[in-house]
Structure formats: structure tokens, C-alpha cells
Amino acid sequence: MIALSTSFSCELWYDLLMRRITIKEGPVVFLKDLLAMEIFAVVVLFAASFVENYEMLYKGLSFDHYLRYEIFILVASFLFQFLYFTALFLNWYFSYCEIGEREVVKKSGIFFRRRKSVSLADIVSVETYQSPLDRLMRHATIILEHKSGRLTKIRNVSGYAEYLHIIKRTVEELGGQALSIDGKALIELGEGAKVEFKETLRYDIRKKMVNKDLEKVIIKSIVGFLNADGGIIFIGVTDEGVPTGLTDDYATLPKKNRDGFENHLTMLIKTMIGLPFAKHISIEFQEISDKEVCVIGVGRGHKPAYLQNGDRKEEFFVRVGNSTQPFMMSEAEEHIKTRFG
């Protein structure tokens, strides 16, 4: 299990859990490539000047009647530099790295995309290097050393400390089955597009009794996350982000502890969503502010998920912004076509 510290950027963790983290190499990479190209162009043009008298060749073709040779050189030089400047910029702009759960992928190329995958299981060390300019810009180059001794470099990275932390922890804990959620840090961020708080699973605080409609609300939220980009649900936390614990819910169950709670929640997921979706859902318990809280991690579903009602009707929900919305049939068809097509 990968435990993340509270100082770690939770937005980055969201992306790693739900899809991938994108790392963009900094502008210094583009400037270095540009400088190298300028030097190469100067050397080539200087060498070419000894091969042929291009001014005489130009005038011999009578082009000087339309455009003086000096002006032609200025225009040609401008166009040449503009074209390779643009090509280098676009190549830099469309090049980036992605950190997944098991690999780092470098993607580059403008028209013909190139993909270079690096298995994190093959990495033996993760280090950083900072040039004086990097230190000034607070950037660094992340260096991945393979078992073969080969190096993979992600150059001039802004916010490198967080990415370094992710890669190191993933390499160290690659044998683990799942990411451990830093509940306290996520709760401090508050509810949002990928985080939702629920005070109880089934105990109605106002009515002081079991309310199975509350169970349906939580399952609805899970369905909404499955049909969107995933998310995290905390049970035992108020809307204001105050941990209240699971004691009231425990008291309503035959087995009045976390095992009984997890078994009941798992049964709800299987009966109201379906067993095939269980692989996208993780359940764990954490002590936060001396209160036991249930943390449900929901990944992106592999196919459309529906809430199964007791009357055999199916409802379709999608997480939109910071709420879970019901979709009508026409909306559901369009979303399914876009999201799963």
C-alpha cells in the first residue's frame, strides 16, 4: 500500500488513482533544443558557403531582376528560422510524460506520435539533478535508472518534488494491490468533483432510526463516480468536513463493528450495482480525529453502471461537478456513447 503524506498534493493523487498524471517538461528544454538547432544551422550554412558561390548562382538565374540577393538572403533566413522555430516549439508543446500505476510513458511527435514506455518495476533508483538555472527556476531533472544501467530523464520539471515522491513510492510499493488514501488531507480539501462526504450509511440522525433510503443515496454516488472519472466517498464525515465516526451505523448492524459494516456495504454494492463493478471499488477504514471513518475509493467503470431498484428498474447516474445527477434515457445514451464508446 502506498501511504501518502498530508503535505502531498491530493489533486495529483486523484489523477493517479483515476487515470494518469501528466508531466510537462519545462521551457528550458525547448530553449536548449533551439540553441542546438541554431548552432547546427550556423555550421551547415558556414560549410555550404565554401561549396558554391551562391550569389553568382542566384544572379545567373536572373532572379535578381525581381529581388535583390541581399534581400532574398534576409527573407530566406527569416523563413528558415521561423519554420524550424515553429517545428521545435510544437514538438516541445506536444511532448510530455505520463505516470501510471506501473509505468512512465514518454509521448512526443507532432504528426507521427511516438510512445516510449518505462516499466516502474524495472527502475532501481530515482534521483534528481539541478543545474544553476534549474535551481533559480525551482525546476529539476528527474532521472530514472533501469536495471540495465540505462537512464530515462524527464527534464526541467516544475513541482518536481511531488512527482519524485509519486514515482519513488510507486517503485517501492509496486507489489501492493492498491493505493492508500490519505483521508485527513482529502477531508481538509472539502467536497468537490471527486470527493463526497456522507455522515452515515443507514442511520438517520434526525429520525434516530435506520433509513434505507440513505443506503440508496450512497450507492447512487458510487454509480455516479463509476460512470464519470471516479472519486472518493467518506462515510462518517459531515458535509462541513467534520469526522463523526461510524458508531451509530455499527449499532444498527447484526455484527456491530467494521467487519459487519464492510460486509453490509459490500452486499449493497453487489445487489444494487453488480458484482462485476466490485473490482473498481475499494473499501478501507481510517482513524481521523479519533473517529473511525469509512473511505470508499471508486475508479472509472469499464462499462455503464446502473442503480438496480427493488422493482427491477434501472437508474443511470453520473457525477457532474460536485453532485450526482440522474440522466434521462436520451442523455444516458449520449453519455454512454461518449464515455464508453
N, C-alpha and C positions, 0 to 999 in steps of 0.2 A: 504494500500500500504506500502511496506517495503522500506524505503529510506535508501540507503547505503552511508556511508561517503566516501570522496575521499581517505582516508588512508586505506580503506578496500581493501583486495586482490581481484582483479577483476577476476583472474583465478578461485578462489573458487566460486565466484558468477556465472561464466559461468556454472560450473558443476552443481550447484544447480538449475539453470534455465533449463538446457538441460537434465540433468539426476539426479545424486545424488553426494554428497560429501562423500568421504571415509575418516574415521578417524582411524589411526592405533595406537593402544596402544604401548607405548614405551618399550624399552628393560628392564627397571626396573621391569615391570610386569612379564616378563619371569624369571628374576633373583629371584624375590620373590617366584614364584612358584617352582623354582628349589631348593631354600633353604628349603621351606616347605617339599618338597619331600625328600630331604636329611635327614632332622630331622625325618620324618616318617620312612624312611628306617632304620636309625640307631636304633630307638626304636623297630621296628619289629625284626630286626636281634638280638638285645640285648636280647629281651624277648625270642626269639626262642632258644638262646644258653642255657637257663635253662630247656628247654623241653626235649632235647635229646643230647647225646654226638655224634655229627655228625662226628667227626674224627674217632671214633671207628666204626660207621656205614659204613663210606666210606671204611675203611680198611677191614671190614668184607665182603664187596662185591668184594674184591680183585682188586679194581680199582687202588690201589697204586702201582701195578706192572707196570702200564702203565704211571701213572702220580702221582708224589708226592702230598700229601694232601695240603701242603703249596702252591704249585704252582697252584693246582686246585682252591684253595680259591682266589688267586690273579686273575686268569683268569675269574672265575665266577663273582667276584666282578666287574672287568672291564666291562664284557659284560652286567651285570645287570645295572650298572651306565650308560653305553653308550646307552642302549636301552631306559631307561626312560628319559635320557637327550634328545635324539632324538625325542621321543614322545612329551615331553613338548615343545621343540623348534618348531616342526611342528604345534602343537596346537596353540602356540602363533603366528606363522607366518601366519596361515590361519584364524586367528580371527581378526575381525575388525568391525567397526560401520559405518553405512551409514546414512547421514542426508538427508531426503527427504523434500518435501514441507509441509508434515503433520505428519511425523513420524520419529523416530530414530530406526533403526533396528540393533541389535547386531547379528552377524553371527560368528559361531565357529564350531569346529569339523574338523577332518581330513577326515575320510571316510564317516561318517554319519553327515552331516551338520545340525546344529541346528540354528534356526532363532527365535529371540525374538524381537517382535515389541513393541515400546513405542509410543503411540499417543501424539503428542505435545499439543493437546487440553487438555490432562489430566495432564499437567505439571503446577504446581503452583509457582515453583521457580527454578532458575538455578544459582548455585553457583560453586565456585572452592575451592579446598584445595591444599595446597603446603606443603610437608614435607621439611625438610632441604635439602635432596638430590634433590627433585624436584626444589627447588629454585636455587641450584647450577647448575642443568641441564637446567633451564628455562623451566621446564615442570610443569604441574598441573593436578589434577584430576577434571573432570567436574562432578558435582553432580546434578542430576535431581530429584526433589521431586514431587511425584504424589499427587493427591488429597487425596488418601487413606493413605498418610504418608509414603508409600514405597519409597525407594531410588534406583535409577539406576545410577551406576558410570561408567564413561569412564576414565580409569586410565592412568596416566603418559603420557599426551598428549603434543606433541611438537606443538608450534604455537597455544596454547590453546586460546589465546585472540580472534583470528579471528573466531574460531569455536564457542566460547562462544557468540560472537556478533551475529553470524548467528542464533544460537538456540534461544537466547533471543528475537531477533527481530521477528523471525518466530512465537514464542509463543505469543508475544504481539500483533502481527498483523495478527493472523491466520484467522480472519474474512475477511481480504482483499481479493480481487479477483485476484490480480496479483502483481508481483514484480516490483518496480520502478527502472529503470535503471539509474545509476549514469553516465550520458553521458560524463561529463567533464573528469572523471577518465579514462573511456574507451578510449576516444579520445587520451588522453595523452599516452596510451599504443601503439597506432598506429594500422594500419591494420594487420590482421593475419588470422588464420584459421577460427575464429568465429566472426570477425569484418570486415566490409567493409564500405568505405566512398563513397558517391556519391554527387557531387556538386549540381546537380539539378535533379528534377523528369522529366521535359519535356522541359525546356528552354535550347536551345543550346547557350552556352556562345560565341562560335566563330561565329556562323551564325546569332546571335541576333534574333532568331525566335524559334517557337515551333518545336520540333523534336520528333515525337512519337517513334522513334527507341530508344530513351533514356528511355522511359517508359518500353519498352520491356527488356532492359538491367537490370533494377531494378527488374522486375517480374522474370526474369531468375535467378537472385541472390537469390530471395526468394525461388524459386523452388529448387535450388541447396542446400540451407540450409535445406529445408524440407526433402530432400532425403538423407541428411547426419545426422549430430548431432545437427542441429540448429545453430543459430547465430544471429548477430545484424547488422542492416544496418542503417547508418546515412545518411540522405539526408540534404544537406545544409552544407557539410563539404568537403573541397578539399582533394585530395589524400595525401597531406602533413599534413593533420590534422588541417587545419585552418578553423574555422567556418565562413561561408559566409552568412548564412541565406536563407530564402525562398522567399524573396521579388520578385525576378524575376519570380519564379513559380507562386506566387499568382497573378501576373499581367496577366498571360495567362488564368486564370480561370474565369468563369462567376461570381462566388462568390469569391471575391478576399481576402480571409482570411484563417485561419487554418481550419475552418469548410469546406470550399469549397475544400481545399487541401485534407483533410481527406476523404471527400465524393468521390472525384475523384480517390484517391488511393484505397479506398475500392472497388469501382466499377471495377477498373483494376484487382484487386485480384480475385473478383468473376467471372469476364468474362474470364480471361486468365489462371486462375488456377482452380477455382471451389469453390462454397460456402462451401462444407464440410471441406475445409482446413482453413477456416477463424478462427476456434477455436484454431488453433496453432499459430495465428499471432496477435500480439498486436501493436497498434499504439499510440504513445504519442508525445507530443511536449515539448521541454525544452529550456530555455534561457541559452545559453552558450556563454560567452564572448560578451554579449549584442546582440547576434544573435539568432533568433528563428530557432531551428533545429528539424527535424522530426526524431524520433527514432523508428525503426521497430524491434520488438523482434520476432524471428521465432523459434518455437520449433521443435522437431522431428516429422515428419509426421507419421500418423497412417497407411498410405498406399502410394504407389508410386504417386508422383505428376508430372504432365506434363504441359509444357507450351503450351497453346492452341493458335495456329495461326489462322488468319482470314480465311485461305484457308482450315480449318478443319484438318490441320496436327498437330501432337503432337510431341514435342521435349522433350527429357529427359536430365536433367542436374543434376550434383552432385557437391557439394563443395569438392574440393580436395586441401588440403594445403590452400594457401591464394588466390585461384582463383576458379571460377566456370567453370566446364568443361562439354562439350556436350559428351554424351555417345552414341556409335553406338548400334544397336539393340542387338547384342550378348553381349556387355559389360553391357547394361542395364539389360538384363535378368539375368546375373550372379550377378550383384549388388542387384537386387530386391530379388533374391533367398537368398542372404546372409543377407541383411539388413531387409527384411520384412518376410522372410520365417519362 
